[in-house]
């Protein structure tokens, strides 16, 4: 039994060390980049090992040490293992539900958040009864964490980047847990007692304000602007009327608020990772279906943009990331009725913010070279439609002309 406990302890220390050494990399590197993802998985794996081994060690301590101090240590380690597991799990699970538009009722996610909430209530009661301030303080942290997780899963998302904030808060909370464990283990070397409140609470007192400040920074960064501009009614020769767009968290520009925001009755937007380039569209009186469409093409369809050069200020990934869109509405009668619905859908799911403006740009004039104004023998009419992309073109299966 002693050898088994020693092995668990060594595994617990190894997991904590891996988490502690890797946690700064995701914080300091480009979000979503290779280094961020790889170091993030190292951190998550380490914290998962810490949580599982902490649970087993707490059970062993609770069952093998009948003293009051042993029972308290076992109970507290059990509570910390739940707190750590819930934070790491929520931080990763939100990435799987980025595009959800309804409450999330997974038994795992709700169960873990509920278990943390119940354990926090028990720890709070014990802390008050036994006069243990450590249990009382950490129970409040657990209640806030468990309650916020339950609220997140059960509420309908109101921000297109909801998953970003929840992921960031949960992972930073796990970093606080890793730092706390390191300080507690080395408390005697730092000249403190193991159960000193300063050692246990210092990472939380520093980390929680950091989370609040960091989250506020990204909320401001992802928030669309509110200034409204209108395109000039007269466009001079050599000018380009451009639709300037922004996506939440990337390039936010002024947002045009329609006077009457028409929306679909129901809509689903999912990434298409097939790797194919073939696209398809199906428009019917009760809605529209887009298959494997680049986001740029969806935006052009929604705003009736016939040239890619008229769409400026957007990040490059809108050309490469493709989506499947299934949207339903009652009695669509015209293309003009479809477009504001697509615009509202883009604003809701991607945080799209747009405005139109007139720009002076260089242009080329195609002129006849022959003095008599005739056409050369090699110039002939084309059978390919030149309509705005997504409406009349037959390429890639696109043909979206609306008919009654």
N, C-alpha and C positions, 0 to 999 in steps of 0.2 A: 504493500500500500504506500509506504514511504517513497519507494522508487517511482511509483506512478505519479504521486503528487509532485515529486521533484521534476519529473518530465513535463507535467502540465505547467509547472512554474517556469521552467526554462522556455517552453513554447510560448507562454504568456509574455515573458520578457522579450523574446525574439520578435513577436508580433508588434509589441509596443515600440520596440526600437526601430523596426521597419517603418511604422507609421510616423514616428517622430522625425526620422531622417528624411522622409519623402514629403511631408506635409507642406513645406514652403514652396516646393516646385510648382504645384498647381496654382498657388496664390500669385506667383511672380511671373509665370510664363503666359504666353498668349492663350486666351480661353478657347478651348476646342482644338488646339494644336496637338501635335504628336506628343510633345513633352508633357503637356497638361494631362492628356488622357493616360499615358503610360504611368506617370508618377501618381496620378489619381487612383489607378487600379492597385498600385503597390500600397498606397495609403488605405484604401478600402479593404484590401485583403488583410493587411496588418491589423486594422481595427476589428475586423470580423473575428480573427483569431483571438484577439484580446477579449472580446465579448464572450465568446464561447468558453474559453479557458477560465475567465473570471466567474462565469456561472458555475462551472464544475468545482472550482476552488472554493467558492463561497459555500456550496453545498457540503463539501468535505469539512470545511472549517465549522460550519454550523452543526454538523452531526458528530464531529469528533471532539470538539472542545465544549464541554458543558458549562464553562465559566461564563460569567456575565459579559466579560470583555470579549471572549471568543464568539458568543452569540451575537453581540452587537457588530463585531467585525464581519462575521459571515453575512448578516442581514444587510449591512451597508454595501458590501461588495456585490451582493445579489442585485441590489437596487441600481448600483452604478453599471452593472453589466446590461441591465434592461435599458437604461438611459443611453448607453453607448450604441447598443444594437438598434434602437429605434431611430437614433439620429443618422447613423450610416445608411440604414435601409431606406429611410425616407429620402435622403440625399441622392441616392441612386435611382430609386423607383420613380421619382418625378420625371426623370429623363425619358422614361418609357411612356409617359402620358402627356407629352408636350401639347398634342393637338386635341386633347379632350375638351368637350364643350358641355359636359354634364357632370353631376356628382360621380365620384369614383368610390365604388363600394367593394373593393377587393377585401376578402376576409383577412389576408395577411397584413395589409396596410392598416386597416381599421383595427384589427386585433392587436397588433403591436403598439399602436398609438393608445388604444384603450387600456392595454396592460400597463403601459407606462403611467397613464393617468391614475389608475387604481393603485399602483405601487407607490406613487407620489402621495396620494391621500393617506395611505397606510403609514408611510414614513413621516408625514406631517403630524399625524395623530400620536405616533410613538415619540417623536421629538418633543411634543408638548408635554406628554405624560411623564416621560423619563427625564425631561430637562436636558435633552441632547441637541444643542444648537446646530451641530453639523447636519443631523437628519432634517431639522426644520428648514435650514437654508437650502439644502439641495432638493428637498421636496418641492419647494417653490419653483426652482429651476425645472424640475420634472413636470410639474403641473403646467407651467407655461409652454414647455416643449410639446408635451402630449396633447394639450388643448389646442395649440396652434396646428398640429398635424391633423387632428380630427377635423378641425374647421376647414383646413385646406382641402382634405379629401372629400368632404361632404358638401362643399359649396361649389357653385358654378363659377369657373374662372372669369374674372372681369378684366384681366390684363393679358395681352398676347404673350408677354414674357413672364407669366406667373411662375412657370417652372424654374426660371433662372433664379428668382429671388428665393424660392423654397430650397433649391439645390445649394445655393450659396450659403444661406443661413444654417442649413443642416450640416454641411461639411465644415463650416467654420466652428460650429458648436462641437463637432467631433475633434477638431484641432484643439479646442479648449480642453476637452477631456484628456487627450494625449499629453498635453503639457502639464495638466494637473497631476496625472499619474507619475510623470517624470519627477516633478517637484516633491511629491509625497515620498516616493521611493528614496530620494536623495536628501530628505529633510535633515537627517542627522549630520550629513556632511556640510549642509548649509547653516548649521547652528540652530535648527528649529526642532521642535517636537513633531513626531509623525502626525498627530491629530491637531496640530496648530491651525486655527481658523485662517490665519494669514496665508499659510501654504496652500490650503484647500481652496480658498476663495480668490487669491490674487489673479489667476488666469481668467476667472469669470468676470471679475471687476474690470479687467483690462479688455477682455475679449468681447463682452456684450456691447459696450459702447462702440467698439470697432465694427461689429456687425451692423449696428444701427447706422453709423456714418457711411459705411460702404454700401449698404442697401439704399440709403437715401441718395447717394451719388449715382447709382445705376438707375434708380427710379427717375431722377431728373434727366439722365442721359437718354433713357428710353421713352420719356414723355414726349408726345407730339407737340409741336408749337401750336399757338392759337391764333396767330395773325392770319388774316385772309387777304389774298390779293386776287385781282381779276386780270384777264388778258386784255390787251389794248384792242379796241374794236376795229381799228384800221391797221393793217400790217403793210409796212413799206416794202418795196422791192429789195431783195437781198436780205430780208429778215427771216427768222425762223420762229414760229410759235411753238415753244417747247413745253412739255409737261414735265415739271421737275418733281421728282418723287423722293420720299425717304422711307426707310424701313426702321421700325422700332429697334433702338440699340445700335444702329449703324449710321444712317444719315437722315436725321429728322429735319424736315423743312416745314414751311407754313402749311397748315391744313385747311382744305376747303370743306366747309360744313354745308351739305345740301339742305335746302329749306325743308324738304320732306324726305326723310330717309326711308326708302323702300327696301325691304329685306325679304329674303327667302323664308318660306315657312319652315324648312329644314335643310340643313347643308352639312356635308362632310368634306373635309380637306385632308388628304393623307399624302405623305411623300411616296413617290414612285421610284423604287430602287432597282428596277428591272435591268437597267443598263442599255435598254433599247432606245432608238431614236424615232420609231414609228409613233405617231400620235393619232388620236381619234376624237371626234366630237359628235354628240347627239343632242340636238335641240328639239324639244317637243313642247306642245302647249302647256304642259305641267312642269317644265323645268329644263335643265341642261346638265349634260354629263361630259366632262373633259377627261381624257385618259392620257397620261404621260406628257403633260404640257409643261414647258418651262414657265417659271413664274413671270418672266418678261412677256411671253405671249399672252398669258392670262391678263396681265395689266393692259397690254395693247388692246385686247379684245374688250375689256371693261370700259376703256376710255376712247375707243375708236381711233387709235393711233395707227396711221398707215405706214409710217417710216420709223425704223429703230432709232434714227438720229434725233427724232423728236422726243425721245425719252432719255432724260439726262439726270445725273445726280444719284443714280442707283448703284449699289454694290455689284461687283462682277458675278457673284454667285447666282443672281437671278437668271443668268443665261444657262447655268449648268444644272441647278436643282429643279427637279421635275415633280409634278403633283397630279393626283387624281382628284377631281372635284365632282361631287354629285350633289346637286341642289334642286330643290323642288319648290314650286309656287303654283298658285291657282291661276289658270286662264291667262297664260302669257300670250299677248296678241301682237307684239311688235318688238323689234330689236331695241328700240328706244326704252322700252319697259324693262328689258333684261339688263341693260348696262348699269343703271343705278343700283340694282340688286347685287351685281358683281362687285361694284365699287364698295358698297357697304360690307360685303363679305371680306374683301381684301383689307379693309380698315379694321375689321373685327379680328380676323385670324392672324394677320401679319403686322398690325399696327401701322398700316400704310397711311402716309400723310402726303398730300400733293398740293401743288399750285401751278397755275399756268403763267407764263411770262413770254415776252417778246425779246428775241435776241438778234443782234446783228452778226451774221456769219458769212464767210466766203461762199459764193455759189458759182456754178458753171452753167453757161448757156449753150444748149445744143442747137446749132444753126446749120442750115443747108449750105453745103460747100459750092454747089453748082450755081452759077450766076443766073441760069434760067429758072431756078427754083425747083427743078425736077429731082426725083429720087433715083439713086443708083440701082443697078440691076440686082445687087446683093441685099437690098433692104426690102423686107417683106413683112406683112402683118404677122403677129404672133398669136398662136392659139391658146397661150397660157393666160389665165385671168390675172389682172393686176389689182384686184380688189384688196382692201385691208386684210392683213393676215388673220386667219381664223374665221372668215366669213364666206368668201367665195372661192378660195384657193382649193384646188384638188390635191395638192401635195400632202403626203403623209396622212391622208384620210380626213383632212379638215374640209368641212363644208357646213357652215353654220348659218346659212340664210334662214331667217324666220319666215314662216308662212302661216297663214290663218287656216 
